[in-house]
Amino acid sequence: MARPASLPAVNLILFEPAELDAPLARTDPRAVHLLGVLRRQVGGTFDAGVVNGPRGRGTLAAVGPAALTLTFAWGPPPPAPEPVVLLVGLPRPQTARDILREATALGAGALHFFRAEKSEPGYAHSRLWSAGEWRRQLLAGAAQAFDPRLPAVTHGQTLAAVLAALPPAGTRLALDNYESPQSLAAVPVTAPAVLAFGPERGWSAAERTQLRAAGFACVHLGTRVLRAETAVIAALAILRARLGLL
Amino acid sequence: MARPASLPAVNLILFEPAELDAPLARTDPRAVHLLGVLRRQVGGTFDAGVVNGPRGRGTLAAVGPAALTLTFAWGPPPPAPEPVVLLVGLPRPQTARDILREATALGAGALHFFRAEKSEPGYAHSRLWSAGEWRRQLLAGAAQAFDPRLPAVTHGQTLAAVLAALPPAGTRLALDNYESPQSLAAVPVTAPAVLAFGPERGWSAAERTQLRAAGFACVHLGTRVLRAETAVIAALAILRARLGLL
């Protein structure tokens, strides 16, 4: 069943490493979910994961008046991060929420939300970024995708700073529907890859120069104009398909 | 700028054929948008489209106390429908809204929301379908994509009825993460194509048999579990890329 974006996804119940040895308060949304939605009783099991760690099976060992006691059997450590890095010009917070959650679900190794010249400056001061909500969106995407790995995330850096810190990559592409001679569907790609999206109002001339200097080729997604969150999902899916990651 | 899903998209202001010769009430959202957001004055122009007809330029010819007078210069008739048909097991209404809007924006020729065995029966009785809201989602997606063509839509038919009415297609694929030997990224595809999605709880055994009998091959999108609306965007984008439509 699909869930509203505001609720935690439930395919995989995720725990931070520091939480594993402590009882889980019955008021915690995961406890509510285990008892109320999955209807687990003592002895019942569920799919669990450690954030940036292994997947495994959890067991509801005891139900106390204030907390649950859980035990776990973990599988092997997780594979290396997904070999696709996304750069996204800071979008409005609701769009950023969708991108954080869905890019995590689709499989992005890192997400850098940079301050683009045409980004609205106020977007950097949203509660999304200051209150840690951005990380809850990653957790929701990871739980949805059944993969406890979270992408590395930065926000509010300049494009120059993000470009300077990028690891070497086989392919560097920038989505640019105005200046791209070639389609993302046709340009040669090799992993690892970096895919850059401008802000909703597009790249500036200076940013295009920076990207070219950093070895980015411009590509388009066709003539149809997409919402930013849809363009990110579509482009990441196409790139992963073309890299043989599906 | 991306817009909340509940507001009309504004890249292209769409008009029904029957509306073209009448004044536009100032209370109409399009009039509000023209005057209040685009800030057009008499003589100002804007991008316009006729639903399932041509694109062109509109001109604000006069602003009366109760209505606007618009004139239009239309371009050539629209091309043939997009050569991809989607079948989707009836999802919950909020998921259906997103699929209606985003599949239209991405470019789907037809959308058939069928009653799957594992669809919640109540989903067919949502106000989304009874009150015509479904069509407003198509209009929002078409305006966003800058393409006045709307996909043909049916809802509430059985899978058998939808399959019996399908036009001949070069490729018929069903997304099935449980029984698919091959990836959508690797299976041969030729246009026109049909892409089928089960409901959120998956295909039934009988439906898999029906699909195979109708010439569908099962494909997967990888091991990551996606929300239904994200899976539709991702798969449609990959298929269009592989068909050379981007």
Interface residues (C-beta under 8 A of the other chain):
Chain A: M1 A2 R3 P4 N11 P91 R92 Q94 T95 E102 A105 L106 G107 Q144 A145 F146 D147 S183 L184 A185 A186 E200 R201 H220 L221 G222 T223 R224 V225 L226 R227 A228 E229 T230 I233 A234 A235 L236 A237 I238 R240 A241 R242 G244 L245 L246
Chain B: M1 A2 R3 P4 N11 P91 R92 Q94 T95 E102 A105 L106 G107 Q144 A145 F146 D147 S183 L184 A185 A186 E200 R201 H220 L221 G222 T223 R224 V225 L226 R227 A228 E229 T230 I233 A234 A235 L236 A237 I238 R240 A241 R242 G244 L245 L246
